[in-house]
Amino acid sequence: MSDRRGKDCRVAGPREAQDGLYRLKRLSTADFAIGERYDAWREVAYSVVELEARRAGDPDLFAIKRSVRGEMGVFASQEGSEHRTVFSRAASLSGAGEAVVISMMPTGGLGLESPDGAQCLAPQGRLAAYDATHPMRYHWGAGREIYLLLPRTRALEALGGDIPGLFLLLDTIPLGLMVREQMVALDRHAEHLEPREMAAALDALHTLAMLLLQHIGRDLNGRGEVDENAFFLAAKRYIQSNYNMVDLSPETIARALGCSRATLYRAFAQNDVTIMDTVREVRLAMSRKLIETAAGRSISVIAYDCGFKDSSSFGKLFRSRFGASPSEWRSQFS
């Protein structure tokens, strides 16, 4: 994996936040002359792992990498030809970019080999976590990987201990499936997002990933404690992403996050709000935005698209919240 333990894992400071956060960067081996491709790619795409030399019969090196740095970590994807990387102990001892990697391979395969000779194959299409500081050799088949980099200390604190074995499957609960789906969606749409939109999407994804580690860790370690504020933040992110679901309910949200309804209710109560008030506020905010900008769409269609079951109740809620009917509000922008 490119740049797993390198500079991308650092939490950005204020100057970096202004200069480079939430902006998609693209690298390709095609940017370099064929004779310089191997050395150049090893330099720009790898830092703590070493790209191993080609073996007889290996195809020419080809790779494309896209990455985005956020305040909470890094999101990236890479596709390309068969290659191998090996853990660099010297770089790890320097303390550069320690990270936990949350990864999935939509296509291709990844073989893992530990120093004692133990080997395994990471299941294709599954969501898994790796500790990037563990000495290991990675055997990459031709294919594609999508991954998140999380600060190692925070990730292992959420998990409640070290990752057992070479990797840990995470998509064994509904929240894991949700994180996997959102990683795929962000990879698909990343090129079309403005920095502000990317920030919202990436921060939400990292928040859910940390909550996922916390949930998996409770199951692994038999811990009973629950960080209800984490559930509150994750639930808000889920509502913001799924406000248009007509049947969005506390049961639906709790099931998606892998918690009980009682836990979810307590999390919102601690923040002096209710679940459905939050759902309603998000829906009204989005409907107002559409009324202001989507002049060609009828108000009844906007109401339905924002999760309201009928335009009559939507109109009453809208007037109560904004002091004008939807049509009166629209007239200000026509």
N, C-alpha and C positions, 0 to 999 in steps of 0.2 A: 504494500500500500504506500502510496506516495505521501511524504510529509507527515507521517503519523506522529512522529515524535519530535517534530521540528518547530520552526519559528511560528507556524500557523497556530500552535497551541497556546501561545501567550495571550493573556488577557490584555486587551489594548488599553493604553493610557489615553488621557484627554486629547493629545495631539493626534494620535492614531485614529481616535474616534472621529475626528473631523476629516482626516485625510483618506482613510481607507475602509472603514467599517461598512458592512452591508452592501458592498459593491462586488459584483461578480467578476472574477478574474479567470481568464482562459489561457491554457498552455497547450501546445501541441508539439510533438516531435517533428512535425512537418515545418516548424519554424526554423529548423537547423539543417545545415548541409548534411548529406548522408554520412560522410566520413567523420563528422563531428557529433553525430546524433547521440551516440551512447554516452560520451563524456558530458555533453551538454545537458542531457536529461537527468543524468545522475546528479549533476550540480544543482539544477533548478527545481527538481521535483522531489528530491530525497535529501534528508539531512542526517537523521540518526540511523536509519537503515541504510544499507549499502546495496546498490543494484549490482547483482552478480554478473560476471562476464557471460557472454553468449556461449552456448555449447554447440558442438557440431550438429547441424541439422535444425537448429533453432531458426525461426523466421526472423526477418529484419524487425528491429524494434519499432513499434508503432504505438503511440499513446496520446490520448487527449484527456486533460484534466481541467475541471472547473471547480472553483472554490470560492467560498464567501466567509469572511471573518465577522463574527458578531461579538458582543460584549460577554456572552456566556460560553462561547466556543466557536467551532468551525463546522461548516457543512461543505461537503465536497463529493464529487463523483469522478471516476476515472474509467476509461475503457481503452482496450488495446490488445496487443499480442501477448503471447505466452512469455513470462519472464519470472525471475526469482529475486527476492530480496532477503537479506540476512541482517539480523540484529547486530548493531554495533555497540559493543560494551563500552568502549572508550567514550563515545558520545553520550551514552546513558549516564555514565559516572559524572559527566559535566553538569547534569541536571537539566539539560535542554529539553523543554517541551514535553514533560511527562503528561500522559493522557490515557484515558480510557476510550476505546474506539467502539462505537455502536455501528455495526456494518450489516449490509445485506447485498447479496450477489443476484441481481435479476437474471443474468446470463453468465455462463462460464463457471469455473470452479476455483476453490482455494484450498490447498493442502497446507497443513500446519505441522511443523517438525520441531520438537524440543531438543535441547542439547543432549538429553539422555537417549535420544533415538525414538521416543514416542511420536507417533504420527496419527493424524486424523484428518478427515475431510469435512470442512464446514458445509452444511447442507445448503444447496442452492435455493434461493428465494426465501430463506429463513433469516430472522433478525437475531443477531448474536453480538455479545460484548467480548472484547479482548482487552487485556492489560498490556499497553504498549511498552511497558518496561520489562516484560518477561523475555528472556533470551529465546529467540525463535527464528526459524527459517520459514519464509512464506513462498509457496509454489503457486504462481498465478497462471491459470489457464486463460486462453483468449476469452474475453468477456467484458463484463461491466460491473463495477462496484459503486454503491452509494453509501456514504458513511458520515457519521457525526464524530467530532472530537470533543471530549469533555475534560475539563481539568481533573487530573487523576485524584487529587486529595478530596475534592468535593464529591466526585462520583463514588469513590469507595466509602466515604462517610455515609452517603445515601444508601449504598448497598449494605453497609454494616459489616464490612470485611472484604477480604480479597476475593477475586474471581476464582472459583474452583476449577482446576483443570486448564486446558488450553483455551477454551471459550465457554460462554454461558448463553444458552438460548433464552431469548426474551419474549418471543411471540407466543408464549404458552398461556397468556391471559388476554382478555379483550383490549386492555390498554396497550399491550405490546403490538397487537394487530393494528391498532390505531396509529401508533408511532411509525410503524413500517409503511402504512398507506400514505401518511403525510410526508415521509421522506421521499417516496416515489413521486408524489404530487409536486413537491417543491422542486425536485430535480427537473420535472417536466416543464414547469412554468417559470423557472428562475430567470431566464433570459428576458422575460417580459415584465419583471417587477421593478418598480422604482425603489430607491434605497429605503424610503419610509415604509413601503409595503413589504420589502424584504425583511426589514427589522421586525415588523409585527409577526411575520410568518416564522422567521428563524428563532426569535425569542420564545414564541409559543412552542415550537418544536423542542427546543432545549429544555423548557420547563416541563413538558410532558415526559421527555426522556429521563430527567432526574427523578420525577415522580415514579416512573416505571422502575428504575433501579431500586428506589425505596420500597416499592411494593414487592418486587422479586426478593429483595433482601429480607423482608419480614418473613416470607415463606421459607427462605433458606435457613434463617437463623432462629426461627421460632419466636421472633419478637412480637410483642403485642401492641407496642406504641404506634400511634398514628400521628403524622404531622398534618393536622387538619388545615392549616393555612396553605400548605402545598396543594391540598385537594381543592381549596377555594380558588387559588390561582389557576390551576389546571381546568377547573370547571368553567371559569370565566373564559379561558381560551377556547374551550370546546363550544361554548354558547356562541362566541363571536364567529366561529367557523361554521356553525350549523344552525344559525338563527332561523333559516328558511324552512326547517323541518316543522310541519304543522303539528306533529305529535311529539315535539320536543318537551320532555317532562323530566321531573326529578328521577324517575325510574330509568329513563333512557340515559341520562347523564351519568348516574351512579354506575349503571352497567358498563358504559364505555370506559369509565375511569377505574373500574374494578373495585369499587367500594360499596358499602351499604348505604341505603337512603338515610339512615340515622346519622351516619358519619357526615354525609353531605349536608344535611340540615344543620348539624352542629357547626360545620365549617362556615356556613353562611351566617348563622346566628352570631358567631363570634365577631363577624364583620358588620353586624347591625343591618343586614339586608336579607331578603328572602330570595330563594331560587327563581321563582316565577316573576318577581319584580325585576330581577336582573335580566331575565329573558325578554320581558316586555320592553325594558329600557333599550336594550340592544336592537330589538326589532323596530322600535319607534325611531331611533337614531338613523338606522339604515333606510327606513321608508322616507324620512324627511330628506335625506341625501338624494334619493331617487326622484322624489317629487320635484326637487330643485333642478335636477340635471337631466332627467329622462322625460322630456316634454312629450314625446310620442307615445308614451305608455299610459294607459288609463289608470286612474287611482285604484280601481278595484283589482286590477292585475298586480299593481305594486303591492297592495295589501296582501294578496295571496302569496306573492313571491317572497314576502318578508315573514311569512308564517302565520298570518292572521286568517281565521276561518271565514270571516265575512266582513264586508266593507262597512256595514252599519256599526258594529262594535269597534272596528278600527277607527272610524271617524270620531266616535265619542272619546276614545282613548287619546287620539291625536290632539283634539281640541283641549282636552284636560291637561295634556302635557305641554303644548306649545301655545295655547291661547288663541288658536284659529283653526278652522276646518282645513282639511287637506287641500281643497280647491282654493280657499282663500290664501293659503300659504303659497300655493303654486303661482297665483296671480302676481305675487311680488317678484317673480323671476321670469315672467313672460314678456 
